[in-house]
């Protein structure tokens, strides 16, 4: 893939993820991961599924912190609720990462 196709694909996937997340309230990873799998597989990367999942999680981590900060800044976030969500989310993320390392990429790809 050349740089122009990568840029167009990235803009398309990012825009689609933003629209889906905004309209339906689902996580952008639902769109990011398949888009990244497509890109990495066409780039010849062997662990495309696992790399896509990790890349998506990194992007989501950054956007989640920023979103939480902005909601808190506007007084729209209840910190007690945030603490409960984080208390469950962090251990679940670590467990999911451990499972993703064990499960073959083919099964992860079928899951997505």
KEKE-10778 format. One record per residue: residue number from 0; x, y, z of N, C-alpha, C in turn. Coordinates in steps of 0.05 Angstrom, whole numbers, always signed. Atoms other than C-alpha are relative to their C-alpha. Layout:
<lumlos>
+-----+--------+--------+--------+--------+--------+--------+--------+--------+--------+
: num :     nx :     ny :     nz :    cax :    cay :    caz :     cx :     cy :     cz :
+-----+--------+--------+--------+--------+--------+--------+--------+--------+--------+
: NUM :      X :      Y :      Z :      X :      Y :      Z :      X :      Y :      Z :
...
+-----+--------+--------+--------+--------+--------+--------+--------+--------+--------+
</lumlos>
This chain:
<lumlos>
+-----+--------+--------+--------+--------+--------+--------+--------+--------+--------+
: num :     nx :     ny :     nz :    cax :    cay :    caz :     cx :     cy :     cz :
+-----+--------+--------+--------+--------+--------+--------+--------+--------+--------+
:   0 :    +17 :    -24 :     +0 :     +0 :     +0 :     +0 :    +18 :    +25 :     +0 :
:   1 :    -15 :    -25 :     +0 :    +25 :    +70 :    -15 :    -11 :    +19 :    +22 :
:   2 :     +8 :    -19 :    -21 :    +21 :   +129 :    +32 :    -27 :    +12 :     -3 :
:   3 :    +26 :    -12 :     +5 :    -40 :   +159 :     -1 :    -22 :    -19 :     +8 :
:   4 :    +21 :    +19 :     -7 :    -80 :    +95 :     +6 :     -2 :     -4 :    +30 :
:   5 :     -1 :     +3 :    -29 :    -58 :    +89 :    +79 :    -15 :    +24 :    +13 :
:   6 :    +12 :    -24 :    -10 :    -79 :   +161 :    +92 :    -31 :     -1 :     -4 :
:   7 :    +29 :     +1 :     +6 :   -147 :   +151 :    +58 :    -14 :    -21 :    +18 :
:   8 :    +11 :    +21 :    -17 :   -159 :    +85 :    +95 :     -2 :     +9 :    +29 :
:   9 :     +0 :     -9 :    -27 :   -140 :   +117 :   +161 :    -22 :    +21 :     +6 :
:  10 :    +21 :    -21 :     -3 :   -186 :   +177 :   +151 :    -28 :    -13 :     +0 :
:  11 :    +26 :    +14 :     +2 :   -243 :   +131 :   +130 :     -6 :    -16 :    +25 :
:  12 :     +5 :    +16 :    -24 :   -235 :    +83 :   +189 :     -4 :    +17 :    +24 :
:  13 :     +4 :    -18 :    -23 :   -227 :   +139 :   +239 :    -27 :    +14 :     +0 :
:  14 :    +25 :    -14 :     +2 :   -287 :   +176 :   +213 :    -24 :    -19 :     +5 :
:  15 :    +21 :    +20 :     -4 :   -330 :   +113 :   +211 :     -2 :     -7 :    +30 :
:  16 :     +0 :     +7 :    -28 :   -309 :    +95 :   +282 :    -12 :    +23 :    +17 :
:  17 :    +11 :    -23 :    -14 :   -326 :   +165 :   +306 :    -30 :     +2 :     -3 :
:  18 :    +28 :     -1 :     +5 :   -394 :   +164 :   +273 :    -15 :    -22 :    +15 :
:  19 :    +13 :    +22 :    -13 :   -412 :    +95 :   +299 :     +0 :     +4 :    +30 :
:  20 :     -2 :     -4 :    -29 :   -388 :   +112 :   +369 :    -19 :    +23 :     +8 :
:  21 :    +17 :    -22 :     -6 :   -426 :   +178 :   +368 :    -30 :     -6 :     -3 :
:  22 :    +28 :     +6 :     +4 :   -491 :   +152 :   +340 :    -11 :    -22 :    +17 :
:  23 :    +10 :    +24 :    -13 :   -496 :    +85 :   +374 :    +12 :     -5 :    +27 :
:  24 :    -12 :     +3 :    -26 :   -452 :    +92 :   +435 :    +18 :    -25 :     +3 :
:  25 :    -18 :    +23 :     -2 :   -409 :    +31 :   +418 :    +29 :    +10 :     -2 :
:  26 :    -28 :     -7 :     +0 :   -334 :    +31 :   +425 :    +11 :     +1 :    -29 :
:  27 :    -13 :     -3 :    +26 :   -292 :    +53 :   +366 :    +16 :    -24 :     -8 :
:  28 :    -15 :    +24 :     +6 :   -253 :    -12 :   +371 :    -14 :    -19 :    -18 :
:  29 :    +16 :    +17 :    +18 :   -310 :    -47 :   +335 :     +7 :     +6 :    -29 :
:  30 :     -7 :     -8 :    +27 :   -288 :     -8 :   +274 :    +30 :     +0 :     -4 :
:  31 :    -29 :     -2 :     +2 :   -214 :     +4 :   +289 :    +13 :    -27 :     -6 :
:  32 :    -14 :    +26 :     +1 :   -195 :    -69 :   +297 :     -2 :    -12 :    -28 :
:  33 :     +1 :    +11 :    +27 :   -222 :    -95 :   +230 :    +15 :    +17 :    -21 :
:  34 :    -15 :    -18 :    +18 :   -193 :    -34 :   +194 :    +30 :     -4 :     +3 :
:  35 :    -29 :     +5 :     -5 :   -125 :    -45 :   +226 :     +8 :    -28 :    -10 :
:  36 :     -7 :    +27 :    +10 :   -127 :   -120 :   +211 :     +4 :     +1 :    -30 :
:  37 :     -3 :     -2 :    +29 :   -139 :   -104 :   +138 :    +26 :    +13 :     -8 :
:  38 :    -25 :    -14 :     +6 :    -82 :    -54 :   +137 :    +25 :    -17 :     +6 :
:  39 :    -24 :    +16 :     -7 :    -32 :    -98 :   +174 :     +4 :    -25 :    -17 :
:  40 :     -3 :    +24 :    +17 :    -48 :   -160 :   +134 :    +10 :     +7 :    -28 :
:  41 :    -10 :     -8 :    +26 :    -37 :   -122 :    +69 :    +28 :    +12 :     +1 :
:  42 :    -27 :     -9 :     -3 :    +28 :    -96 :    +97 :    +19 :    -24 :     +5 :
:  43 :    -17 :    +24 :     -4 :    +53 :   -168 :   +108 :     +7 :     -6 :    +28 :
:  44 :     -6 :     +5 :    -29 :    +52 :   -167 :   +184 :    -14 :    -26 :     +8 :
:  45 :    +10 :    +27 :     -7 :    +42 :   -238 :   +211 :    -19 :     +1 :    +24 :
:  46 :    +17 :     -1 :    -23 :    +11 :   -221 :   +278 :    -19 :    +24 :     -2 :
:  47 :    +17 :    -23 :     +6 :    -38 :   -172 :   +247 :    -23 :     +3 :    +20 :
:  48 :    +23 :     -2 :    -18 :    -97 :   -189 :   +292 :     +8 :    +10 :    +28 :
:  49 :     -8 :     -8 :    -27 :    -60 :   -183 :   +357 :    +11 :    +29 :     +0 :
:  50 :    -10 :    -27 :     +2 :    -24 :   -120 :   +335 :    -23 :    +20 :     -4 :
:  51 :    +24 :    -17 :     +3 :    -91 :    -90 :   +313 :    -14 :     +4 :    +26 :
:  52 :    +14 :     -3 :    -26 :   -123 :   -104 :   +380 :    +16 :    +18 :    +19 :
:  53 :    -17 :    -17 :    -18 :    -64 :    -74 :   +418 :     +0 :    +29 :     -9 :
:  54 :     +0 :    -27 :    +10 :    -62 :    -13 :   +373 :    -26 :    +14 :     +7 :
:  55 :    +27 :    -11 :     -6 :   -137 :     -2 :   +382 :     -3 :     +6 :    +29 :
:  56 :     +2 :     -5 :    -29 :   -132 :     -9 :   +457 :    +17 :    +25 :     +8 :
:  57 :    -16 :    -23 :     -5 :    -76 :    +43 :   +458 :    -14 :    +26 :     -7 :
:  58 :    +15 :    -23 :     +9 :   -118 :    +92 :   +418 :    -24 :     +6 :    +18 :
:  59 :    +23 :     -3 :    -17 :   -179 :    +79 :   +460 :     +7 :    +10 :    +28 :
:  60 :     -9 :     -9 :    -27 :   -140 :    +89 :   +525 :     +3 :    +31 :     +0 :
:  61 :     -5 :    -29 :     +1 :   -119 :   +159 :   +503 :    -26 :    +15 :     -3 :
:  62 :    +25 :    -15 :     +4 :   -187 :   +180 :   +478 :    -19 :     -2 :    +24 :
:  63 :    +17 :     +3 :    -24 :   -221 :   +152 :   +541 :     +8 :    +19 :    +22 :
:  64 :    -10 :    -18 :    -20 :   -177 :   +192 :   +587 :     -8 :    +29 :     -7 :
:  65 :     +7 :    -28 :     +8 :   -189 :   +256 :   +547 :    -30 :     +4 :     +3 :
:  66 :    +29 :     -3 :     -2 :   -264 :   +244 :   +543 :     -9 :     +2 :    +30 :
:  67 :     +7 :     -2 :    -28 :   -268 :   +231 :   +618 :     +8 :    +27 :    +12 :
:  68 :    -10 :    -26 :    -10 :   -227 :   +294 :   +632 :    -20 :    +22 :     -8 :
:  69 :    +18 :    -21 :    +10 :   -273 :   +337 :   +588 :    -28 :     -2 :    +14 :
:  70 :    +26 :     +3 :    -13 :   -337 :   +308 :   +619 :     +2 :    +10 :    +29 :
:  71 :     -4 :     -9 :    -28 :   -309 :   +320 :   +689 :     +2 :    +30 :     +1 :
:  72 :     -4 :    -29 :     +1 :   -288 :   +391 :   +670 :    -27 :    +14 :     -2 :
:  73 :    +26 :    -12 :     +4 :   -360 :   +406 :   +649 :    -20 :     -8 :    +22 :
:  74 :    +17 :     +9 :    -22 :   -388 :   +373 :   +712 :    -20 :    -21 :     -7 :
:  75 :    +18 :    +20 :    +10 :   -420 :   +317 :   +673 :     +7 :    -28 :     +9 :
:  76 :     -9 :    +27 :     -8 :   -384 :   +259 :   +707 :     -3 :     -3 :    +30 :
:  77 :     +1 :     +7 :    -28 :   -399 :   +227 :   +773 :    +24 :    -18 :     +7 :
:  78 :    -24 :    +14 :     -5 :   -332 :   +206 :   +801 :     -4 :    -27 :    +15 :
:  79 :     +5 :    +26 :    -13 :   -362 :   +151 :   +844 :     -6 :    -21 :    -20 :
:  80 :     +6 :    +19 :    +21 :   -389 :   +118 :   +782 :    +25 :     -7 :    -16 :
:  81 :    -25 :     +4 :    +15 :   -323 :   +127 :   +746 :    +18 :    -19 :    +15 :
:  82 :    -17 :    +17 :    -16 :   -286 :    +93 :   +803 :    -10 :    -29 :     -2 :
:  83 :    +11 :    +27 :     +2 :   -333 :    +32 :   +799 :     +6 :    -11 :    -28 :
:  84 :     -6 :     +9 :    +27 :   -324 :    +28 :   +723 :    +29 :     -7 :     -3 :
:  85 :    -28 :     +4 :     +2 :   -249 :    +34 :   +728 :     +8 :    -25 :    +16 :
:  86 :     -6 :    +23 :    -17 :   -246 :    -17 :   +784 :     -6 :    -27 :    -14 :
:  87 :     +6 :    +24 :    +15 :   -279 :    -68 :   +739 :    +15 :     -1 :    -27 :
:  88 :    -12 :     -1 :    +27 :   -248 :    -45 :   +673 :    +29 :     -8 :     -1 :
:  89 :    -28 :     +5 :     +0 :   -175 :    -49 :   +692 :     +6 :    -30 :     +2 :
:  90 :     -6 :    +29 :     -1 :   -174 :   -122 :   +715 :    -11 :    -15 :    -25 :
:  91 :    +11 :    +13 :    +24 :   -219 :   -141 :   +656 :    +18 :     +4 :    -24 :
:  92 :    -18 :     -6 :    +22 :   -171 :   -107 :   +607 :    +25 :    -18 :     +2 :
:  93 :    -23 :    +17 :     -3 :   -112 :   -146 :   +636 :     -7 :    -29 :     -6 :
:  94 :     +8 :    +28 :     +6 :   -150 :   -212 :   +633 :     -4 :     -3 :    -31 :
:  95 :     +4 :     +2 :    +29 :   -171 :   -197 :   +561 :    +26 :     +0 :    -15 :
:  96 :    -26 :     +0 :    +13 :    -99 :   -181 :   +542 :    +14 :    -27 :     +3 :
:  97 :    -12 :    +26 :     -5 :    -75 :   -246 :   +573 :    -13 :    -21 :    -18 :
:  98 :    +14 :    +19 :    +18 :   -128 :   -285 :   +534 :     +8 :     +5 :    -29 :
:  99 :     -7 :     -6 :    +28 :   -111 :   -249 :   +469 :    +28 :    -10 :     -7 :
: 100 :    -27 :    +10 :     +5 :    -38 :   -271 :   +477 :     -1 :    -30 :     -4 :
: 101 :     +2 :    +30 :     +1 :    -59 :   -344 :   +486 :    -15 :     -9 :    -25 :
: 102 :    +18 :     +8 :    +22 :   -114 :   -348 :   +433 :    +13 :     +6 :    -27 :
: 103 :    -11 :     -5 :    +27 :    -90 :   -357 :   +361 :    -14 :    +23 :    -14 :
: 104 :    +11 :    -23 :    +14 :   -100 :   -296 :   +317 :    -23 :     -6 :    -18 :
: 105 :    +22 :     +8 :    +18 :   -146 :   -334 :   +270 :    -26 :     +1 :    +15 :
: 106 :    +25 :     +0 :    -15 :   -198 :   -343 :   +325 :     -8 :    +29 :     +8 :
: 107 :     +6 :    -28 :     -6 :   -192 :   -270 :   +346 :    -12 :    +14 :    -24 :
: 108 :    +10 :    -13 :    +25 :   -203 :   -249 :   +274 :    -29 :     -8 :     -5 :
: 109 :    +27 :     +9 :     +4 :   -265 :   -292 :   +269 :    -19 :    +13 :    +20 :
: 110 :    +17 :    -13 :    -20 :   -291 :   -262 :   +334 :     -8 :    +28 :     -9 :
: 111 :     +6 :    -27 :     +9 :   -285 :   -192 :   +305 :    -16 :     +0 :    -26 :
+-----+--------+--------+--------+--------+--------+--------+--------+--------+--------+
</lumlos>
